[in-house]
Every structure is written in C-alpha cells, then in structure tokens.
Amino acid sequence: MRLRTPRRLRVPLALCGAALLVLVGPPLLTTGDGDDTGTRIPGLRFMVPNTPGGGYDITARTAAKNAEDAGLSHNIEVFNLPGAGGTVGLSRLVGEHGNGRLAMSMGLGVVGAVRSNDAPKSLADTTPVARLTEEQDVVVVSKDSPYETIDDLVEAWKERPGKMPVGGGSAPGGPDHIAPMLMARAAGIAPKDVNYVPFDGGGELLASILGNKVAFGVSGVGEYLDQIKSGELRLLAVTGPKRVKGLDGPTLKESGYDVDFTNWRGIVAPPGLSDTERDKLIGLVRELHGSKEWRASLKKNGWDDAFLAGDEFGDFLDAQDRRVASVLKELGL
C-alpha cells in the first residue's frame, strides 16, 4: 500500500527541496564564464594605441580572443586610438582615473614615444598589469627588392645612408627605431645620418615596404610572419640572439653585425584603481598566461613568453625608461 503525502504538505516540502538545491548546487557546478576563478570583468575594454595590424593590435586581439575561448571572460571589446607613437592613447588611459574596466596594450615603443615626444603623461602614471611577450625585430624588404641578403643591403646603405629611407613601426625612441640605429652603428654608419621614417604601427608600415616606398623595414616578427612565409616579404635578418624557428633568416650577430636587440609587450591600466580592481585585472592576465589557448598563440606568432606581473612589471618599466634614455644619448639622438 502506497502512502500519499497530504496536499497541504506538498508545497512546503517542494520549497525545502528547492532551497536544498540552491545550497548544494553551486559548489557542484561551474559557470564557464570566469566567475569560478574570479576573472570575469563585465564591460572590459582593451585600448590599442596604434593602428590596426600593428604589434599592440595583434597582442590585444589575441589576448581578448584567448581569454574568451578559455572561459575567463566574455565580450571583451578591443578598440584603436592611434597617435603620436602611442602617447595619445596613454593620455586617454591616464585620464580614465579609477576605471577598472579599461586596459591598454603597449610595449617598448610607448616608453620611447614618451621620451621623444616629451609627453605630459608617462607610464609611471599608469597601473602596471603585466608584461606578456618578448620578440625579435625583423629586417625585411619587398619580394622584388634588389637586396637579396643583409650584406647586400648594408653595402648599399653605407654608400648613401641618407638616401635610403628606413621604415619602422614605432616613433623615435621605440624599438623599431632603436634596432636599425644599433644596426647602423655596428655597420659603421653614423646613426644621425640614418633616414628613419616612423609609422604608427607595423600595419601602416607594411604598405610602404611592399610598395618600395622605403628601402627596408624593421618591425616585430609576429607582425610580418604571414607575409614572410607567403613570400611577399623577404627576410634578411633578425635582431635577437637566436634565429626564429621556422624562418630562414640569420641573426645580425652571426652576419657580422654586433646587435642583440629584442622588443616586449604588455598591459597597463588607468591610475587610481582599488586593490580589488587591480588584483582582478592581474588575476585575469595571470590565468590567461597559464591557458593552453595563450600557449598556442605564443607559438603561432613567434613570441617568447616573458610574463611579469604587478609591481615587478612596474619596476621593469622604470628600468626600461632609463635604458631608452641611455641608448638615445649613446647614439647621439
């Protein structure tokens, strides 16, 4: 014989069951949206302080997509605010005091642009989040350039340095400016004689290299990896200590030019964040760094892992500012 529950008890029992599900359910479930790791920042925006297609742009869009694919956050907006080597974006960032939903992709180029433009705001005015990557610069020409090797290029360059425009994706003082200046000095060319033409990011520079508007270009390996592999660009050399895996190009050092130079990129946020907001941003980037999605992107783009977070990154930024000032003075620039 089956006992029936009196009708008047059914509703209270149902409510008790629902309450138990509320209490028991959350620890057994994950939202998949970053809430369980404390990384979700609703309305998060990444500012890119140069044009689309440049290194900061690629880094920001890659980081945003990887964070979403890894379930760390959702609907991250990436937008571009180019100008003055990144200092227009920097000024905007500093003006967003206390905004924990804004971050900016940046790197050595912004450090140099602050110096060369005598900008009113510096990276010391921001909240350091993390350094993400390090990469070499590449020395490239168009596929129909008369220069087949780095020696061919340097030989012509030494004969008429002022007549051979050198394109770089950063303002004076940035990595794409410092690298060819170091290269010139190593080749016996006075840096002050170099005809350097700055572009607002590698994306803007690319058209001038392909159209032979500049004799050669210098930019990050990740920006031109596809064009090098497709044959649109001819790789003459890389600026770092070792060859880039998968690319057929010597280092400047092994080619007889004493240059060992690498670039880096990272993320900063506005000043005036609460400890909670700052820790949330750092936590998101730390989780991103550990994800399989980000690891795959490092490999795909030829980036070296250079993760450094929070105050350690802040100390690094201070050291980089001093380094840029020293190198520019040493080069007579």
HELIX and SHEET records of a PDB file:
HELIX    1   1 ARG A    7  LEU A   28  1                                  22    
HELIX    2   2 ASP A   35  THR A   37  5                                   3    
HELIX    3   3 GLY A   55  ASP A   69  1                                  15    
HELIX    4   4 ALA A   84  GLY A   86  5                                   3    
HELIX    5   5 THR A   87  GLY A   95  1                                   9    
HELIX    6   6 LEU A  108  SER A  116  1                                   9    
HELIX    7   7 LEU A  123  ASP A  125  5                                   3    
HELIX    8   8 ILE A  150  GLU A  159  1                                  10    
HELIX    9   9 PRO A  161  LYS A  163  5                                   3    
HELIX   10  10 PRO A  175  ALA A  187  1                                  13    
HELIX   11  11 PRO A  191  ASP A  193  5                                   3    
HELIX   12  12 GLY A  202  LEU A  210  1                                   9    
HELIX   13  13 VAL A  221  SER A  230  1                                  10    
HELIX   14  14 ASP A  275  HIS A  289  1                                  15    
HELIX   15  15 LYS A  292  ASN A  301  1                                  10    
HELIX   16  16 GLY A  310  GLU A  330  1                                  21    
SHEET    1   A 8 GLU A  77  ASN A  80  0                                        
SHEET    2   A 8 ARG A  45  VAL A  48  1                                        
SHEET    3   A 8 LEU A 102  GLY A 107  1                                        
SHEET    4   A 8 THR A 262  ALA A 269 -1                                        
SHEET    5   A 8 THR A 127  SER A 142 -1                                        
SHEET    6   A 8 PHE A 216  GLY A 220 -1                                        
SHEET    7   A 8 VAL A 166  GLY A 168  1                                        
SHEET    8   A 8 TYR A 196  PRO A 198  1                                        
SHEET    1   B 6 GLU A  77  ASN A  80  0                                        
SHEET    2   B 6 ARG A  45  VAL A  48  1                                        
SHEET    3   B 6 LEU A 102  GLY A 107  1                                        
SHEET    4   B 6 THR A 262  ALA A 269 -1                                        
SHEET    5   B 6 THR A 127  SER A 142 -1                                        
SHEET    6   B 6 LEU A 233  VAL A 238 -1                                        
SHEET    1   C 6 GLU A  77  ASN A  80  0                                        
SHEET    2   C 6 ARG A  45  VAL A  48  1                                        
SHEET    3   C 6 LEU A 102  GLY A 107  1                                        
SHEET    4   C 6 THR A 262  ALA A 269 -1                                        
SHEET    5   C 6 THR A 127  SER A 142 -1                                        
SHEET    6   C 6 ASP A 304  ALA A 309 -1                                        
END                                                                             
